[in-house]
């Protein structure tokens, strides 16, 4: 069961969205002037502005939710899901062998099969379930990080 979870995780990561990204919002050409309220020094106002401009932390990866979404999606049929699961299981065996010292080529040799699997999953689900495809695409690097970190990988297994 643990292998299936990791396989679905890898499958979810492998399904990068091949959908055109929405156009980026136009960036202002000049930074707006900072007008400090009375009694606030310009340095304090600039510091407050820089703190407000910090990006929000990235959401954490919910592996269980991603796995459930892959299982329940109607974007692909049962046989397609089984084929993808088998490919995920194969990749997970390779990752496990790498962590146990049996991977002669190192982690870089695993990246291409991982990327190809993610692209397959994305190709399968992108038309039928675009929100799942976005979720997988956004989780791609986080899943890879879990797969290559032996502590995180063993925690999932």
C-alpha positions in Angstrom: 0.0 0.0 0.0 2.9 2.3 0.8 4.4 1.7 -2.7 1.0 2.5 -4.2 0.9 5.8 -2.4 4.4 6.7 -3.6 3.5 5.5 -7.1 0.5 7.7 -7.2 2.7 10.5 -5.9 5.1 10.0 -8.6 2.3 9.7 -11.1 0.8 12.9 -9.9 4.1 14.6 -10.2 4.7 13.3 -13.6 1.6 14.8 -15.0 2.8 18.2 -15.8 0.2 20.4 -17.4 0.7 21.1 -21.0 -2.0 23.7 -21.0 -1.1 27.3 -22.0 -0.5 29.4 -18.9 -2.7 32.4 -18.4 -1.0 35.7 -19.5 1.1 37.3 -16.8 -0.3 40.4 -15.4 1.3 43.6 -16.6 4.0 44.9 -14.4 4.1 48.6 -13.7 7.0 50.4 -15.3 7.8 52.5 -12.3 7.4 51.7 -8.6 4.6 53.7 -7.0 5.7 56.4 -4.6 5.6 55.5 -1.0 3.6 58.1 0.9 4.2 57.8 4.6 1.5 58.8 7.0 2.2 61.7 9.3 4.8 60.8 12.0 6.2 57.8 10.1 9.8 58.2 8.7 10.4 57.4 5.1 12.8 54.5 6.1 10.0 52.9 8.1 7.5 53.3 5.3 10.0 51.7 2.8 10.6 48.8 5.3 6.8 48.3 5.7 6.4 48.2 1.9 9.2 45.6 1.5 7.6 43.4 4.2 4.2 43.6 2.4 5.8 42.7 -0.9 7.2 39.4 0.4 5.5 36.4 -1.4 3.3 34.1 0.7 4.9 30.8 1.6 4.2 28.0 -0.9 1.3 25.7 0.1 2.4 22.3 1.5 2.0 19.3 -0.7 -1.0 17.1 0.4 0.0 13.7 -1.0 -3.1 11.9 0.2 -5.4 14.4 -1.5 -3.4 14.3 -4.7 -3.5 10.5 -4.7 -7.2 10.4 -4.1 -7.8 12.9 -6.9 -5.8 10.7 -9.3 -7.8 7.6 -8.2 -11.2 9.3 -8.6 -10.7 11.3 -11.7 -12.8 10.4 -14.7 -10.2 12.0 -17.1 -8.8 8.5 -17.8 -10.1 4.9 -17.8 -9.3 2.1 -15.5 -6.7 0.4 -17.8 -4.9 3.7 -18.3 -4.8 4.2 -14.5 -3.4 0.6 -14.1 -0.7 1.2 -16.7 0.3 4.4 -15.1 0.4 2.8 -11.7 2.6 0.1 -13.0 5.0 2.6 -14.4 5.0 4.5 -11.1 5.7 1.3 -9.2 8.7 0.7 -11.5 10.0 4.2 -10.9 9.6 3.8 -7.2 11.6 0.5 -7.3 14.4 2.4 -9.1 14.3 5.2 -6.5 14.3 2.6 -3.6 17.3 0.9 -5.2 19.0 4.2 -5.5 18.5 4.9 -1.8 19.7 1.5 -0.8 22.9 2.1 -2.7 22.0 0.0 -5.8 21.7 2.9 -8.1 24.9 3.0 -10.1 24.1 6.1 -12.1 22.9 8.3 -9.3 19.9 10.5 -8.9 20.3 12.2 -12.3 19.5 9.0 -14.0 16.2 8.9 -12.3 15.1 12.4 -13.3 14.4 11.7 -16.9 12.1 8.7 -16.2 10.4 10.8 -13.5 9.8 13.7 -15.9 8.5 11.4 -18.6 6.1 9.8 -16.3 4.8 13.2 -15.1 4.4 14.3 -18.7 2.4 11.2 -19.4 0.1 11.7 -16.5 -0.4 15.3 -17.4 -1.2 14.4 -21.0 -3.8 11.9 -19.8 -5.6 14.2 -17.4 -5.2 17.7 -18.8 -8.3 17.7 -21.0 -10.6 15.8 -18.7 -9.5 17.3 -15.3 -7.6 20.6 -15.8 -7.6 21.4 -12.1 -5.9 18.1 -11.3 -3.4 18.7 -14.1 -2.6 22.1 -12.5 -2.3 20.5 -9.1 0.1 17.9 -10.4 2.1 20.4 -12.4 2.4 22.6 -9.3 3.5 19.7 -7.2 6.1 18.3 -9.6 9.2 19.7 -7.9 7.9 19.0 -4.4 7.3 15.4 -5.3 10.8 15.1 -6.8 12.2 16.5 -3.6 10.4 13.8 -1.7 11.6 11.0 -4.0 15.3 12.0 -3.8 15.4 12.7 -0.1 15.8 9.3 1.7 14.2 10.4 4.9 11.1 11.8 3.2 10.9 8.9 0.8 11.0 6.3 3.6 8.4 8.3 5.5 6.0 7.9 2.6 6.8 4.2 2.0 
